[in-house]
Amino acid sequence: MKKLWIGSAALALLLAACGSETEETPEEGASANASPPQETDGPTEVIFWHAMSGELEGALNSLVDDFNESQDEYEVEPVFQGTYEEALTKLNTVAGTTESPALMQVFEVGTKFMIDSGYIQPVQDFIDEEGFDTSIWEENITNYYSVDGVQYSMPFNSSTPVLIYNKDAFEEAGLNPEDAPMTYSELQEAAAALTEGEQKGFSILNYGWFFEELVAAQGGLFVNEDNGRAGQATEAVFNGEEGMNVFNLIKDMYDEGTFYNSGQNWDDMRAAFQSGSAAMILDSSAGVKGMIDNAPFEVGVGYLPVPDDAERNGVIIGGASLWMAGDIEEEEKQGAWEFMKYVSSAEVQAQWHVDTGYFAINPAAYDEQVVVDQWEEYPQLKVTVDQLKETKANTATGGALISVFPEARQRVVNAMESLYQGADPQEALDKAVEETNRALENDALKNGN
């Protein structure tokens, strides 16, 4: 028997602290399991809800247009639905009805939520039916959306964090601009040398994603049950050695006066870097090209630093993936699958990488001439890809699976900010873990687990 779509209380947990919610209701009388009728003539319509705005929406629309022109059986119609959070809220109101889209773009922390919903069609079914060779996809990207050997969705726009630094400031401070800090001690030493006047050495956005990444880079887990991949996660475990390494780093640098508190706004952090207020920051790999184009100095890119005695594990994939609805006509499912295959081709992924800065989910794309030419102009982009390629595939870098992820992230943000008010790192982390555990317990009770 199919599970009921997750209710409003559980959805509120998922979207906590992630912005405003916009809800729409299905037309009165819509059947909970009805499938939309299909025209007998012309291509099958495949509705695609997404959250790409601005220049990214232009790149997406171009990709969709190319697919529609490449064949005459299916017509993909992209529909912008606001932010990731807003789009998921809207999906919750229409899933399983005639208003449900065939394809849905969902951010990575919504993965467990989508799996538990009971209204999705795992793409693994199409992979198995066709014998599709998924080895053409980047394993360190697809791993996030795969559980127990089942590929639930297809990665689409993918990114990871990287260290971005001001090469000009490095030279002025007597540091080698081609030698990015790779360890915490190197980061602290560089930050001390770079801190002068109004310029601080280093900044991390108060955002849970960066904390998760820094923990995983050491091989640390966010929750138990192998990050929720061996079973239902019941406890947060990010207050162990790996999490303490991160919080002690932030606390020490803040107390030393080498850390710039850029708050929770991405634009504020990037503005601080471009204005010279912070000489090094962590940012998304998808933002590298824009930073290079807009900074009034030469920009360097490096790997995510790890503690001196830690084994480097790599990074967790971020971004979003494409999900297929379960309660739609078979023709629509096939059209959604054909679109996914088209999108994952090397040629298409090469253009997507160049247009957006997101990783190519098909590594063969990096051999396409359009990418080769861009990397000659922006060699920093190759650093982001190299870090991903060198990532070890394990439960740490695979990422955590919990339905209350956004709420857990906000608890970490609160803990991070308390460090600037003098909080003890261990006590701050312990509190965030306790609050996350309560959210996990409440979620389990609501869903009968």
Secondary structure, 3 states (H helix, E strand, C coil): CCCCCCCHHHHHHHCCCCCCCCCCCCCCCCCCCCCCCCCCCCCEEEEEEECCCHHHHHHHHHHHHHHHHHCCCEEEEEEECCCHHHHHHHHHHHCCCCCCCCEEEEEHHHHHHHHHHCCEECCHHHHHHHCCCHHHCCHHHHHHHEECCEECCEEEEEECEEEEEEHHHHHHCCCCCCCCCCEHHHHHHHHHHHCECCEECEECCCCHHHHHHHHHHCCCCCEHHHHHCCCCCCCECCCCHHHHHHHHHHHHHHHHCCECCCCCCHHHHHHHHHHCCECEEEEEHHHHHHHHHHCCCCEEEECCCECCCCCCCCCCCEEEEEEEECCCCHHHHHHHHHHHHHHCCHHHHHHHHHHHCCCCCCHHHHHCHHHHHHHHHCCHHHHHHHHHHCCCCCCCCCCCCCCCHHHHHHHHHHHHHHHCCCCCHHHHHHHHHHHHHHHHHHHHHHCCC
